[in-house]
Amino acid sequence: MFIRLPLILRTEWRNLRKRLRSQFVTITFRGGFVGRLGLAVGIGLYLLWLWRPEHQVRLHTENFFHAIDGRNWETVADFIGVDYRDQWDNDRARVLERMREGFLWVRGSSITALDAAVQVETPRAIWIGKIMVYSSDDGVMEMLDERVNRLPAPFELKWRRVSGKPWDWKLVRVSNPAFQIPADAY
């Protein structure tokens, strides 16, 4: 009895190993090469899609709006190019100062874009879309509705590709002919 038990256990162990071995798929060199090549092609196609200028400008605009919403002024400054100049004659430093001052009064803000389109003229691109700014403060929301959200013309954000890197875009101009900054705001 004691002699047969180890013999039975050894036999069952061998059968179990054989069954497990038969369930594994052996990978040949050619199979591994083809698999890795397919993975590399898939990653390459994804990066080509991701780094398209139109897609990058959309992502940069979205992230720019999120940075403003989050009051992350260092990130906002990183999006704005050193050669920034808008239709209201603000340069980079002045527009950052104005955004900080203006968004002090806008509690719980959210910036969304409607009907956005991107026109690419390498190395420049223009993002065109209606910008809606929301606030959790009702008094501020009335003013935003009046001055920003009801504008008939869309905003134009002009981006410039700074280097050969496909993700290196900077904002160089913002314009909207219907949006006027009151003289007492200067």
Rosetta constraint file for C-alpha pairs under 8 A:
AtomPair CA 1 CA 5 HARMONIC 6.40 0.50
AtomPair CA 2 CA 6 HARMONIC 7.27 0.50
AtomPair CA 3 CA 7 HARMONIC 6.85 0.50
AtomPair CA 4 CA 8 HARMONIC 6.11 0.50
AtomPair CA 5 CA 9 HARMONIC 6.15 0.50
AtomPair CA 6 CA 10 HARMONIC 6.04 0.50
AtomPair CA 7 CA 11 HARMONIC 6.19 0.50
AtomPair CA 8 CA 12 HARMONIC 6.15 0.50
AtomPair CA 9 CA 13 HARMONIC 6.04 0.50
AtomPair CA 10 CA 14 HARMONIC 6.22 0.50
AtomPair CA 11 CA 15 HARMONIC 6.32 0.50
AtomPair CA 12 CA 16 HARMONIC 6.10 0.50
AtomPair CA 13 CA 17 HARMONIC 6.19 0.50
AtomPair CA 14 CA 18 HARMONIC 6.23 0.50
AtomPair CA 15 CA 19 HARMONIC 6.23 0.50
AtomPair CA 16 CA 20 HARMONIC 6.18 0.50
AtomPair CA 17 CA 21 HARMONIC 6.03 0.50
AtomPair CA 18 CA 22 HARMONIC 6.22 0.50
AtomPair CA 19 CA 23 HARMONIC 6.53 0.50
AtomPair CA 20 CA 24 HARMONIC 6.83 0.50
AtomPair CA 27 CA 31 HARMONIC 5.94 0.50
AtomPair CA 27 CA 32 HARMONIC 6.28 0.50
AtomPair CA 28 CA 32 HARMONIC 6.14 0.50
AtomPair CA 29 CA 33 HARMONIC 6.08 0.50
AtomPair CA 30 CA 34 HARMONIC 6.11 0.50
AtomPair CA 31 CA 35 HARMONIC 6.07 0.50
AtomPair CA 32 CA 36 HARMONIC 6.11 0.50
AtomPair CA 33 CA 37 HARMONIC 5.98 0.50
AtomPair CA 34 CA 38 HARMONIC 6.06 0.50
AtomPair CA 35 CA 39 HARMONIC 6.24 0.50
AtomPair CA 36 CA 40 HARMONIC 6.11 0.50
AtomPair CA 37 CA 41 HARMONIC 6.16 0.50
AtomPair CA 38 CA 42 HARMONIC 6.12 0.50
AtomPair CA 39 CA 43 HARMONIC 6.19 0.50
AtomPair CA 40 CA 44 HARMONIC 6.03 0.50
AtomPair CA 41 CA 45 HARMONIC 6.14 0.50
AtomPair CA 42 CA 46 HARMONIC 6.24 0.50
AtomPair CA 43 CA 47 HARMONIC 6.19 0.50
AtomPair CA 44 CA 48 HARMONIC 6.20 0.50
AtomPair CA 45 CA 49 HARMONIC 6.25 0.50
AtomPair CA 46 CA 50 HARMONIC 6.05 0.50
AtomPair CA 47 CA 51 HARMONIC 5.86 0.50
AtomPair CA 48 CA 52 HARMONIC 6.29 0.50
AtomPair CA 49 CA 55 HARMONIC 7.71 0.50
AtomPair CA 50 CA 55 HARMONIC 6.40 0.50
AtomPair CA 50 CA 56 HARMONIC 7.05 0.50
AtomPair CA 51 CA 55 HARMONIC 6.72 0.50
AtomPair CA 51 CA 56 HARMONIC 6.04 0.50
AtomPair CA 51 CA 166 HARMONIC 5.53 0.50
AtomPair CA 51 CA 167 HARMONIC 6.50 0.50
AtomPair CA 52 CA 56 HARMONIC 6.18 0.50
AtomPair CA 52 CA 166 HARMONIC 7.35 0.50
AtomPair CA 53 CA 57 HARMONIC 6.12 0.50
AtomPair CA 53 CA 120 HARMONIC 6.95 0.50
AtomPair CA 53 CA 125 HARMONIC 7.70 0.50
AtomPair CA 53 CA 166 HARMONIC 7.03 0.50
AtomPair CA 54 CA 58 HARMONIC 6.32 0.50
AtomPair CA 54 CA 118 HARMONIC 5.98 0.50
AtomPair CA 54 CA 119 HARMONIC 7.32 0.50
AtomPair CA 54 CA 120 HARMONIC 6.47 0.50
AtomPair CA 54 CA 125 HARMONIC 7.58 0.50
AtomPair CA 55 CA 59 HARMONIC 6.19 0.50
AtomPair CA 56 CA 60 HARMONIC 5.98 0.50
AtomPair CA 56 CA 166 HARMONIC 7.70 0.50
AtomPair CA 56 CA 167 HARMONIC 6.24 0.50
AtomPair CA 56 CA 169 HARMONIC 7.83 0.50
AtomPair CA 57 CA 61 HARMONIC 6.04 0.50
AtomPair CA 57 CA 118 HARMONIC 7.44 0.50
AtomPair CA 57 CA 125 HARMONIC 7.20 0.50
AtomPair CA 57 CA 127 HARMONIC 7.14 0.50
AtomPair CA 57 CA 159 HARMONIC 7.22 0.50
AtomPair CA 57 CA 169 HARMONIC 7.26 0.50
AtomPair CA 58 CA 62 HARMONIC 6.19 0.50
AtomPair CA 58 CA 118 HARMONIC 7.38 0.50
AtomPair CA 58 CA 127 HARMONIC 7.39 0.50
AtomPair CA 59 CA 63 HARMONIC 6.06 0.50
AtomPair CA 60 CA 64 HARMONIC 5.89 0.50
AtomPair CA 60 CA 79 HARMONIC 7.68 0.50
AtomPair CA 60 CA 169 HARMONIC 7.52 0.50
AtomPair CA 61 CA 65 HARMONIC 6.26 0.50
AtomPair CA 61 CA 127 HARMONIC 7.83 0.50
AtomPair CA 62 CA 66 HARMONIC 6.28 0.50
AtomPair CA 63 CA 67 HARMONIC 6.06 0.50
AtomPair CA 64 CA 68 HARMONIC 6.39 0.50
AtomPair CA 64 CA 75 HARMONIC 7.84 0.50
AtomPair CA 64 CA 76 HARMONIC 6.13 0.50
AtomPair CA 64 CA 79 HARMONIC 6.62 0.50
AtomPair CA 65 CA 69 HARMONIC 6.20 0.50
AtomPair CA 65 CA 111 HARMONIC 6.03 0.50
AtomPair CA 65 CA 112 HARMONIC 7.63 0.50
AtomPair CA 66 CA 70 HARMONIC 6.08 0.50
AtomPair CA 66 CA 111 HARMONIC 7.41 0.50
AtomPair CA 67 CA 71 HARMONIC 6.08 0.50
AtomPair CA 67 CA 72 HARMONIC 5.17 0.50
AtomPair CA 67 CA 73 HARMONIC 7.12 0.50
AtomPair CA 67 CA 75 HARMONIC 6.23 0.50
AtomPair CA 67 CA 76 HARMONIC 5.80 0.50
AtomPair CA 68 CA 72 HARMONIC 6.22 0.50
AtomPair CA 68 CA 73 HARMONIC 6.99 0.50
AtomPair CA 68 CA 76 HARMONIC 6.45 0.50
AtomPair CA 69 CA 108 HARMONIC 7.92 0.50
AtomPair CA 69 CA 109 HARMONIC 5.75 0.50
AtomPair CA 69 CA 110 HARMONIC 5.72 0.50
AtomPair CA 69 CA 111 HARMONIC 6.69 0.50
AtomPair CA 71 CA 100 HARMONIC 7.84 0.50
AtomPair CA 71 CA 103 HARMONIC 7.93 0.50
AtomPair CA 72 CA 76 HARMONIC 6.36 0.50
AtomPair CA 73 CA 77 HARMONIC 6.01 0.50
AtomPair CA 73 CA 96 HARMONIC 7.59 0.50
AtomPair CA 73 CA 100 HARMONIC 7.58 0.50
AtomPair CA 74 CA 78 HARMONIC 6.32 0.50
AtomPair CA 75 CA 79 HARMONIC 6.57 0.50
AtomPair CA 76 CA 80 HARMONIC 6.69 0.50
AtomPair CA 76 CA 96 HARMONIC 7.90 0.50
AtomPair CA 77 CA 81 HARMONIC 7.99 0.50
AtomPair CA 77 CA 92 HARMONIC 7.99 0.50
AtomPair CA 77 CA 96 HARMONIC 6.99 0.50
AtomPair CA 78 CA 170 HARMONIC 7.91 0.50
AtomPair CA 79 CA 169 HARMONIC 7.58 0.50
AtomPair CA 79 CA 170 HARMONIC 5.33 0.50
AtomPair CA 79 CA 171 HARMONIC 6.03 0.50
AtomPair CA 80 CA 84 HARMONIC 6.65 0.50
AtomPair CA 80 CA 92 HARMONIC 6.76 0.50
AtomPair CA 80 CA 170 HARMONIC 5.37 0.50
AtomPair CA 80 CA 171 HARMONIC 4.65 0.50
AtomPair CA 80 CA 172 HARMONIC 6.52 0.50
AtomPair CA 81 CA 92 HARMONIC 7.17 0.50
AtomPair CA 81 CA 170 HARMONIC 4.87 0.50
AtomPair CA 81 CA 171 HARMONIC 5.39 0.50
AtomPair CA 81 CA 172 HARMONIC 5.50 0.50
AtomPair CA 82 CA 92 HARMONIC 6.29 0.50
AtomPair CA 82 CA 172 HARMONIC 7.79 0.50
AtomPair CA 83 CA 91 HARMONIC 7.56 0.50
AtomPair CA 83 CA 92 HARMONIC 7.28 0.50
AtomPair CA 83 CA 172 HARMONIC 6.12 0.50
AtomPair CA 84 CA 90 HARMONIC 7.92 0.50
AtomPair CA 84 CA 91 HARMONIC 5.49 0.50
AtomPair CA 84 CA 92 HARMONIC 5.30 0.50
AtomPair CA 84 CA 171 HARMONIC 6.79 0.50
AtomPair CA 84 CA 172 HARMONIC 4.13 0.50
AtomPair CA 84 CA 173 HARMONIC 5.67 0.50
AtomPair CA 85 CA 89 HARMONIC 6.06 0.50
AtomPair CA 85 CA 90 HARMONIC 5.58 0.50
AtomPair CA 85 CA 91 HARMONIC 4.75 0.50
AtomPair CA 85 CA 92 HARMONIC 6.88 0.50
AtomPair CA 85 CA 172 HARMONIC 6.32 0.50
AtomPair CA 85 CA 173 HARMONIC 5.44 0.50
AtomPair CA 85 CA 174 HARMONIC 7.73 0.50
AtomPair CA 86 CA 90 HARMONIC 5.56 0.50
AtomPair CA 86 CA 91 HARMONIC 6.97 0.50
AtomPair CA 86 CA 172 HARMONIC 7.76 0.50
AtomPair CA 86 CA 173 HARMONIC 4.89 0.50
AtomPair CA 86 CA 174 HARMONIC 5.19 0.50
AtomPair CA 86 CA 175 HARMONIC 6.21 0.50
AtomPair CA 87 CA 173 HARMONIC 7.74 0.50
AtomPair CA 87 CA 174 HARMONIC 6.94 0.50
AtomPair CA 87 CA 175 HARMONIC 5.58 0.50
AtomPair CA 87 CA 176 HARMONIC 7.84 0.50
AtomPair CA 88 CA 181 HARMONIC 7.62 0.50
AtomPair CA 90 CA 94 HARMONIC 5.51 0.50
AtomPair CA 90 CA 95 HARMONIC 5.64 0.50
AtomPair CA 91 CA 95 HARMONIC 6.09 0.50
AtomPair CA 92 CA 96 HARMONIC 6.28 0.50
AtomPair CA 93 CA 97 HARMONIC 6.23 0.50
AtomPair CA 94 CA 98 HARMONIC 6.10 0.50
AtomPair CA 95 CA 99 HARMONIC 6.06 0.50
AtomPair CA 96 CA 100 HARMONIC 6.25 0.50
AtomPair CA 97 CA 101 HARMONIC 6.25 0.50
AtomPair CA 98 CA 102 HARMONIC 5.84 0.50
AtomPair CA 99 CA 103 HARMONIC 5.88 0.50
AtomPair CA 100 CA 104 HARMONIC 6.30 0.50
AtomPair CA 101 CA 105 HARMONIC 7.68 0.50
AtomPair CA 102 CA 106 HARMONIC 7.18 0.50
AtomPair CA 103 CA 107 HARMONIC 7.58 0.50
AtomPair CA 105 CA 140 HARMONIC 7.41 0.50
AtomPair CA 106 CA 135 HARMONIC 5.98 0.50
AtomPair CA 106 CA 136 HARMONIC 7.94 0.50
AtomPair CA 106 CA 137 HARMONIC 7.13 0.50
AtomPair CA 106 CA 140 HARMONIC 6.42 0.50
AtomPair CA 107 CA 135 HARMONIC 5.76 0.50
AtomPair CA 107 CA 136 HARMONIC 5.89 0.50
AtomPair CA 107 CA 137 HARMONIC 6.01 0.50
AtomPair CA 108 CA 134 HARMONIC 7.88 0.50
AtomPair CA 108 CA 135 HARMONIC 5.27 0.50
AtomPair CA 108 CA 136 HARMONIC 5.12 0.50
AtomPair CA 108 CA 137 HARMONIC 7.48 0.50
AtomPair CA 109 CA 133 HARMONIC 6.85 0.50
AtomPair CA 109 CA 134 HARMONIC 5.37 0.50
AtomPair CA 109 CA 135 HARMONIC 4.40 0.50
AtomPair CA 109 CA 136 HARMONIC 6.71 0.50
AtomPair CA 110 CA 133 HARMONIC 5.75 0.50
AtomPair CA 110 CA 134 HARMONIC 5.05 0.50
AtomPair CA 110 CA 135 HARMONIC 6.47 0.50
AtomPair CA 111 CA 131 HARMONIC 6.91 0.50
AtomPair CA 111 CA 132 HARMONIC 5.73 0.50
AtomPair CA 111 CA 133 HARMONIC 4.57 0.50
AtomPair CA 111 CA 134 HARMONIC 6.37 0.50
AtomPair CA 112 CA 131 HARMONIC 5.86 0.50
AtomPair CA 112 CA 132 HARMONIC 5.24 0.50
AtomPair CA 112 CA 133 HARMONIC 6.53 0.50
AtomPair CA 113 CA 129 HARMONIC 6.17 0.50
AtomPair CA 113 CA 130 HARMONIC 5.59 0.50
AtomPair CA 113 CA 131 HARMONIC 4.62 0.50
AtomPair CA 113 CA 132 HARMONIC 6.13 0.50
AtomPair CA 114 CA 129 HARMONIC 5.88 0.50
AtomPair CA 114 CA 130 HARMONIC 5.09 0.50
AtomPair CA 114 CA 131 HARMONIC 6.40 0.50
AtomPair CA 114 CA 132 HARMONIC 7.56 0.50
AtomPair CA 115 CA 129 HARMONIC 5.55 0.50
AtomPair CA 115 CA 130 HARMONIC 6.52 0.50
AtomPair CA 116 CA 127 HARMONIC 6.85 0.50
AtomPair CA 116 CA 128 HARMONIC 5.49 0.50
AtomPair CA 116 CA 129 HARMONIC 4.09 0.50
AtomPair CA 116 CA 130 HARMONIC 6.92 0.50
AtomPair CA 117 CA 127 HARMONIC 5.85 0.50
AtomPair CA 117 CA 128 HARMONIC 5.25 0.50
AtomPair CA 117 CA 129 HARMONIC 6.34 0.50
AtomPair CA 118 CA 125 HARMONIC 6.76 0.50
AtomPair CA 118 CA 126 HARMONIC 5.60 0.50
AtomPair CA 118 CA 127 HARMONIC 4.54 0.50
AtomPair CA 118 CA 128 HARMONIC 6.19 0.50
AtomPair CA 119 CA 125 HARMONIC 5.55 0.50
AtomPair CA 119 CA 126 HARMONIC 5.20 0.50
AtomPair CA 119 CA 127 HARMONIC 6.62 0.50
AtomPair CA 120 CA 124 HARMONIC 6.19 0.50
AtomPair CA 120 CA 125 HARMONIC 4.25 0.50
AtomPair CA 120 CA 126 HARMONIC 6.48 0.50
AtomPair CA 121 CA 125 HARMONIC 5.62 0.50
AtomPair CA 122 CA 161 HARMONIC 7.81 0.50
AtomPair CA 123 CA 160 HARMONIC 5.95 0.50
AtomPair CA 123 CA 161 HARMONIC 5.22 0.50
AtomPair CA 124 CA 158 HARMONIC 7.21 0.50
AtomPair CA 124 CA 159 HARMONIC 5.72 0.50
AtomPair CA 124 CA 160 HARMONIC 4.48 0.50
AtomPair CA 124 CA 161 HARMONIC 6.13 0.50
AtomPair CA 125 CA 158 HARMONIC 5.91 0.50
AtomPair CA 125 CA 159 HARMONIC 5.21 0.50
AtomPair CA 125 CA 160 HARMONIC 6.42 0.50
AtomPair CA 126 CA 156 HARMONIC 6.41 0.50
AtomPair CA 126 CA 157 HARMONIC 5.66 0.50
AtomPair CA 126 CA 158 HARMONIC 4.48 0.50
AtomPair CA 126 CA 159 HARMONIC 6.11 0.50
AtomPair CA 127 CA 156 HARMONIC 5.65 0.50
AtomPair CA 127 CA 157 HARMONIC 5.03 0.50
AtomPair CA 127 CA 158 HARMONIC 6.31 0.50
AtomPair CA 127 CA 159 HARMONIC 7.68 0.50
AtomPair CA 128 CA 154 HARMONIC 6.29 0.50
AtomPair CA 128 CA 155 HARMONIC 5.75 0.50
AtomPair CA 128 CA 156 HARMONIC 4.63 0.50
AtomPair CA 128 CA 157 HARMONIC 6.50 0.50
AtomPair CA 129 CA 154 HARMONIC 5.02 0.50
AtomPair CA 129 CA 155 HARMONIC 5.53 0.50
AtomPair CA 129 CA 156 HARMONIC 6.77 0.50
AtomPair CA 130 CA 153 HARMONIC 7.42 0.50
AtomPair CA 130 CA 154 HARMONIC 4.53 0.50
AtomPair CA 130 CA 155 HARMONIC 5.90 0.50
AtomPair CA 131 CA 148 HARMONIC 7.59 0.50
AtomPair CA 131 CA 149 HARMONIC 6.84 0.50
AtomPair CA 131 CA 154 HARMONIC 7.24 0.50
AtomPair CA 131 CA 155 HARMONIC 6.79 0.50
AtomPair CA 132 CA 148 HARMONIC 6.94 0.50
AtomPair CA 132 CA 149 HARMONIC 5.05 0.50
AtomPair CA 133 CA 144 HARMONIC 6.67 0.50
AtomPair CA 133 CA 145 HARMONIC 7.96 0.50
AtomPair CA 133 CA 148 HARMONIC 7.20 0.50
AtomPair CA 133 CA 149 HARMONIC 6.57 0.50
AtomPair CA 134 CA 141 HARMONIC 6.33 0.50
AtomPair CA 134 CA 144 HARMONIC 7.33 0.50
AtomPair CA 135 CA 140 HARMONIC 6.77 0.50
AtomPair CA 135 CA 141 HARMONIC 5.49 0.50
AtomPair CA 136 CA 141 HARMONIC 7.35 0.50
AtomPair CA 137 CA 141 HARMONIC 6.08 0.50
AtomPair CA 138 CA 142 HARMONIC 6.34 0.50
AtomPair CA 139 CA 143 HARMONIC 6.88 0.50
AtomPair CA 140 CA 144 HARMONIC 6.20 0.50
AtomPair CA 141 CA 145 HARMONIC 6.01 0.50
AtomPair CA 142 CA 146 HARMONIC 6.22 0.50
AtomPair CA 143 CA 147 HARMONIC 6.09 0.50
AtomPair CA 144 CA 148 HARMONIC 5.31 0.50
AtomPair CA 144 CA 149 HARMONIC 6.21 0.50
AtomPair CA 145 CA 149 HARMONIC 4.63 0.50
AtomPair CA 145 CA 150 HARMONIC 5.87 0.50
AtomPair CA 146 CA 150 HARMONIC 6.02 0.50
AtomPair CA 147 CA 151 HARMONIC 6.99 0.50
AtomPair CA 147 CA 179 HARMONIC 7.30 0.50
AtomPair CA 148 CA 179 HARMONIC 7.13 0.50
AtomPair CA 151 CA 178 HARMONIC 6.31 0.50
AtomPair CA 151 CA 179 HARMONIC 6.91 0.50
AtomPair CA 152 CA 178 HARMONIC 6.94 0.50
AtomPair CA 153 CA 176 HARMONIC 6.56 0.50
AtomPair CA 153 CA 177 HARMONIC 7.06 0.50
AtomPair CA 153 CA 178 HARMONIC 5.98 0.50
AtomPair CA 154 CA 176 HARMONIC 6.41 0.50
AtomPair CA 155 CA 174 HARMONIC 7.08 0.50
AtomPair CA 155 CA 175 HARMONIC 5.83 0.50
AtomPair CA 155 CA 176 HARMONIC 4.85 0.50
AtomPair CA 156 CA 173 HARMONIC 7.91 0.50
AtomPair CA 156 CA 174 HARMONIC 5.63 0.50
AtomPair CA 156 CA 175 HARMONIC 5.25 0.50
AtomPair CA 156 CA 176 HARMONIC 6.34 0.50
AtomPair CA 157 CA 171 HARMONIC 6.96 0.50
AtomPair CA 157 CA 172 HARMONIC 7.74 0.50
AtomPair CA 157 CA 173 HARMONIC 5.85 0.50
AtomPair CA 157 CA 174 HARMONIC 4.62 0.50
AtomPair CA 157 CA 175 HARMONIC 6.73 0.50
AtomPair CA 158 CA 171 HARMONIC 5.94 0.50
AtomPair CA 158 CA 172 HARMONIC 5.70 0.50
AtomPair CA 158 CA 173 HARMONIC 5.02 0.50
AtomPair CA 158 CA 174 HARMONIC 6.31 0.50
AtomPair CA 159 CA 169 HARMONIC 6.19 0.50
AtomPair CA 159 CA 170 HARMONIC 5.41 0.50
AtomPair CA 159 CA 171 HARMONIC 4.44 0.50
AtomPair CA 159 CA 172 HARMONIC 5.61 0.50
AtomPair CA 159 CA 173 HARMONIC 7.21 0.50
AtomPair CA 160 CA 169 HARMONIC 5.46 0.50
AtomPair CA 160 CA 170 HARMONIC 5.38 0.50
AtomPair CA 160 CA 171 HARMONIC 6.44 0.50
AtomPair CA 160 CA 172 HARMONIC 6.57 0.50
AtomPair CA 161 CA 166 HARMONIC 7.71 0.50
AtomPair CA 161 CA 168 HARMONIC 5.77 0.50
AtomPair CA 161 CA 169 HARMONIC 4.38 0.50
AtomPair CA 161 CA 170 HARMONIC 6.44 0.50
AtomPair CA 162 CA 168 HARMONIC 5.74 0.50
AtomPair CA 162 CA 169 HARMONIC 5.78 0.50
AtomPair CA 162 CA 170 HARMONIC 6.72 0.50
AtomPair CA 163 CA 168 HARMONIC 6.16 0.50
AtomPair CA 164 CA 168 HARMONIC 7.66 0.50
AtomPair CA 181 CA 185 HARMONIC 6.77 0.50
AtomPair CA 182 CA 186 HARMONIC 7.55 0.50
